[in-house]
Amino acid sequence: LIETEVRTLISENLFDNYVIIYTDGSVVRYIWNLWVFTAQVRGEVVKEDNGGFAMATSRFTMEIVTVTKEMVWLESHTFI
């Protein structure tokens, strides 16, 4: 139900050239440290990327890495 409400809110306020980016950073201590993002324009996935580190870190660090990665990608693209 919440996902449907969020998607409705997005579609009601979205312009054609807007990019929607979903991000996630995750850590399970001593097992994995991962980041991932998906970018969509007009409902189509235009970029997916992910990665990780082989070192102990925090979930907050991975969230920041994720946002940094997507911002670097977004900076070099224009959607008209």
Secondary structure, DSSP 8 states (H G I E B T S, - for coil): -HHHHHHHHHHHT--TT-EEEEEEEEEETTTEEEEEEEEEETTEEEEEEEEE-SS---HHHHHHHHHHHHHHHHHT----
